[in-house]
Amino acid sequence: MNRPYIFCHMQVSLDGKIIGKFMDIPESKGSGEFFYDLAFGKETHYKHQGWLSGRSTTNDNFTHYKKPELDEQAPIVPEGDFVAEPTGNKYYISIDTSGKLGWNQNTLQYGDTTAEVLEVLEVLTEKVSNAYKAFLREKNISYVIAGKDSLDMELLLQKLKDLFQMDLVMLGGGGVLNWSFIQAGLCDEVSIVVAPAADAAADSPALFDTKEGLTDDTPVSFTLKNVEIKEDSTVWLTYSVNNR
Ligand SMILES: NC(=O)c1ccc[n+]([C@@H]2O[C@H](COP(=O)([O-])OP(=O)(O)OC[C@H]3O[C@@H](n4cnc5c(N)ncnc54)[C@H](OP(=O)(O)O)[C@@H]3O)[C@@H](O)[C@H]2O)c1
């Protein structure tokens, strides 16, 4: 299959959580910056063309649960995918199989001081309404259709390669999306930046999470590639995924 190389890149607490109070204490600052610099900004280790992201991650960080304003009378849009004129920025590849996200515009900013502009690319399925596709076109937001009612991950990766010439894509959370690609054998490498902190919140999402109807708890194994220890006790671990 002709697809980009996929690396899953995440910042975690010592207990493997991907969000929570642990991120807000000064001792986690270095790990957050190191995590960002590996994949975003000027001198990156990973020179990827797109960041694959789950719907909860998008709503929590960028669209803030805003509902899209839809025109149910919008003229019928042409069939198939919509590729807006590329700007040269990285893509933010947003999994949104039902068409629920209320985007304001076709770009977003990620990061604080060295914020990088990313171009939104929505991933839909055939069940998404004409009104939602018209809403995206009106905002000049690219979209691809990958799957009938549920996400066809292989088709998506093939389209990222063929339509957007992507060779390297970051699988960037949350835990549900990460596990669906890993369990399907569609992730090549895992990159984990471990913060020297934890908060033990029982209900926080973990690096990998199952979701009923999507994935199960069949184990996957990994082979350690590298370990890097930073002065502030941050640890960077990279693994290859054995089922790919
Ligand atoms: N520490 C870090 O590096 C890091 C990075 C990213 C995110 N995060 C955090 O992670 C949290 C969210 O993680 P999460 O695991 O709860 O959610 P998530 O993976 O971001 O999103 C889950 C949702 O994405 C859609 N989805 C995922 N896999 C799918 C698949 N294979 N097919 C179809 N749809 C799929 C489904 O949405 P539908 O309901 O639309 O079907 C699913 O409910 C956020 O709070 C975010 O801030 C942390």
The ligand as an SDF file (V2000), in Angstrom:
LIG
                    3D

 48 52  0  0  0  0  0  0  0  0999 V2000
   -0.5390   14.9990   25.4430 N   0  0  0  0  0  0  0  0  0  0  0  0
   -0.6290   15.0500   24.1550 C   0  0  0  0  0  0  0  0  0  0  0  0
    0.4000   14.9940   23.4500 O   0  0  0  0  0  0  0  0  0  0  0  0
   -1.9860   15.1430   23.5000 C   0  0  0  0  0  0  0  0  0  0  0  0
   -2.0820   15.1240   22.1060 C   0  0  0  0  0  0  0  0  0  0  0  0
   -3.3540   15.1230   21.5250 C   0  0  0  0  0  0  0  0  0  0  0  0
   -4.5000   15.1560   22.3300 C   0  0  0  0  0  0  0  0  0  0  0  0
   -4.3880   15.2190   23.6700 N   0  0  0  0  0  0  0  0  0  0  0  0
   -5.6240   15.2610   24.5150 C   0  0  0  0  0  0  0  0  0  0  0  0
   -6.3640   14.0630   24.3290 O   0  0  0  0  0  0  0  0  0  0  0  0
   -7.7320   14.3060   24.6880 C   0  0  0  0  0  0  0  0  0  0  0  0
   -8.6970   13.5820   23.7670 C   0  0  0  0  0  0  0  0  0  0  0  0
   -8.3450   12.2250   23.6250 O   0  0  0  0  0  0  0  0  0  0  0  0
   -9.4570   11.0920   23.3900 P   0  0  0  0  0  0  0  0  0  0  0  0
   -8.7280    9.8110   23.3010 O   0  0  0  0  0  0  0  0  0  0  0  0
  -10.5240   11.2660   24.4200 O   0  0  0  0  0  0  0  0  0  0  0  0
  -10.1330   11.4660   21.9850 O   0  0  0  0  0  0  0  0  0  0  0  0
   -9.6210   11.5970   20.4470 P   0  0  0  0  0  0  0  0  0  0  0  0
   -8.8320   10.4040   20.0390 O   0  0  0  0  0  0  0  0  0  0  0  0
   -9.0400   12.9520   20.2280 O   0  0  0  0  0  0  0  0  0  0  0  0
  -11.0240   11.6060   19.6970 O   0  0  0  0  0  0  0  0  0  0  0  0
  -11.8580   10.4920   19.7530 C   0  0  0  0  0  0  0  0  0  0  0  0
  -12.9180   10.6740   18.7000 C   0  0  0  0  0  0  0  0  0  0  0  0
  -12.3360   10.7730   17.4170 O   0  0  0  0  0  0  0  0  0  0  0  0
  -13.1020   10.0460   16.5020 C   0  0  0  0  0  0  0  0  0  0  0  0
  -12.2900    8.8670   16.1150 N   0  0  0  0  0  0  0  0  0  0  0  0
  -11.1720    8.3960   16.6610 C   0  0  0  0  0  0  0  0  0  0  0  0
  -10.7220    7.3010   16.0210 N   0  0  0  0  0  0  0  0  0  0  0  0
  -11.6030    7.0880   15.0490 C   0  0  0  0  0  0  0  0  0  0  0  0
  -11.7020    6.1190   14.0550 C   0  0  0  0  0  0  0  0  0  0  0  0
  -10.7980    5.1430   13.8980 N   0  0  0  0  0  0  0  0  0  0  0  0
  -12.7450    6.1660   13.2410 N   0  0  0  0  0  0  0  0  0  0  0  0
  -13.6540    7.1430   13.3810 C   0  0  0  0  0  0  0  0  0  0  0  0
  -13.6160    8.1010   14.2860 N   0  0  0  0  0  0  0  0  0  0  0  0
  -12.5880    8.0720   15.1120 C   0  0  0  0  0  0  0  0  0  0  0  0
  -14.3810    9.6300   17.2090 C   0  0  0  0  0  0  0  0  0  0  0  0
  -15.2760   10.7370   17.1050 O   0  0  0  0  0  0  0  0  0  0  0  0
  -16.8240   10.6540   16.7170 P   0  0  0  0  0  0  0  0  0  0  0  0
  -17.5220   10.7330   18.0100 O   0  0  0  0  0  0  0  0  0  0  0  0
  -17.0330   11.8390   15.8340 O   0  0  0  0  0  0  0  0  0  0  0  0
  -17.0530    9.3580   15.9940 O   0  0  0  0  0  0  0  0  0  0  0  0
  -13.8610    9.5000   18.6270 C   0  0  0  0  0  0  0  0  0  0  0  0
  -14.8800    9.6050   19.6060 O   0  0  0  0  0  0  0  0  0  0  0  0
   -7.9190   15.8200   24.5850 C   0  0  0  0  0  0  0  0  0  0  0  0
   -8.2150   16.3240   25.8630 O   0  0  0  0  0  0  0  0  0  0  0  0
   -6.5790   16.3470   24.0730 C   0  0  0  0  0  0  0  0  0  0  0  0
   -6.2520   17.6070   24.5880 O   0  0  0  0  0  0  0  0  0  0  0  0
   -3.1550   15.2060   24.2720 C   0  0  0  0  0  0  0  0  0  0  0  0
  1  2  1  0
  2  3  2  0
  2  4  1  0
  4  5  1  0
  4 48  2  0
  5  6  2  0
  6  7  1  0
  7  8  2  0
  8  9  1  0
  8 48  1  0
  9 10  1  0
  9 46  1  0
 10 11  1  0
 11 12  1  0
 11 44  1  0
 12 13  1  0
 13 14  1  0
 14 15  2  0
 14 16  1  0
 14 17  1  0
 17 18  1  0
 18 19  2  0
 18 20  1  0
 18 21  1  0
 21 22  1  0
 22 23  1  0
 23 24  1  0
 23 42  1  0
 24 25  1  0
 25 26  1  0
 25 36  1  0
 26 27  1  0
 26 35  1  0
 27 28  2  0
 28 29  1  0
 29 30  1  0
 29 35  2  0
 30 31  1  0
 30 32  2  0
 32 33  1  0
 33 34  2  0
 34 35  1  0
 36 37  1  0
 36 42  1  0
 37 38  1  0
 38 39  2  0
 38 40  1  0
 38 41  1  0
 42 43  1  0
 44 45  1  0
 44 46  1  0
 46 47  1  0
M  CHG  2   8   1  16  -1
M  END
$$$$
